[in-house]
Each structure stands twice: as C-alpha cells, then as structure tokens.
Amino acid sequence: MTIDKMTREGSAAGDAAAEVVHEPDLSRYTLWLDGEPAGLADYRIVGQEMRFTHTEVDPAKREHGLAGILVEQALDDVRIRTGLTVVAACPFVADWIDQHAEYQDLLSRGR
C-alpha cells in the first residue's frame, strides 16, 4: 500500500498535531489527530480529473476546523504531485474552494 504523509503541527484543533495521509490505493486522504483517525476525503480519478466525492470528519471533532485542514492539504498535494484538474463533487470541498480563491485554478487547469 502506498502512503504519503503531510503533517501540520499546532493545528486548528489546539496543540494537537493533525496529519493528513494520502492512501492512493484506497483513493482517499485520511486525517489523523494525535494518532487516531479523525476524517477522510474520498476521490475518484476519471481521465485527467480528480473528483472529490465525499468528505467526513468525526462529529465530536467538527468544531476544530479539521475538515478545512484535510481539504487544504489534499488540494496542496494534488497541486504539487499531479497535473490533474479537481472536480469538487463533494459540497464541502466545493464550498471550501469557493471561499479560498487561491485554489480556484485547480478547477480549470489542464483544460
């Protein structure tokens, strides 16, 4: 199984370290908080598109901005490691990109 890790120390969840792990074999980015799974972002690759289909964060941890950290790090990974166009099929990902203009280019690159 291939796994790529991205860590953000002192996340929005306080002093805890949020770690985003890319699991391409599962078509998923997983968010870990203090060594425990806290969320996920599923995607499908169709042609030259990475379609984010579902984002989920543990309901007990939703108040800490973790979903935003997960989406930001996943999109940063897409930007750095691929030339794929992002399709925000997940409403949370679509709203997040709408609120962060610096990620709008991911929606149209490669076209």
Secondary structure, DSSP 8 states (H G I E B T S, - for coil): ---EEEEESS-TTSS--EEEEEEGGGTEEEEEETTEEEEEEEEEEETTEEEEEEEEE-GGGGGGTHHHHHHHHHHHHHHHH---EEEE-SHHHHHHHHH-GGGGGGGTTT-
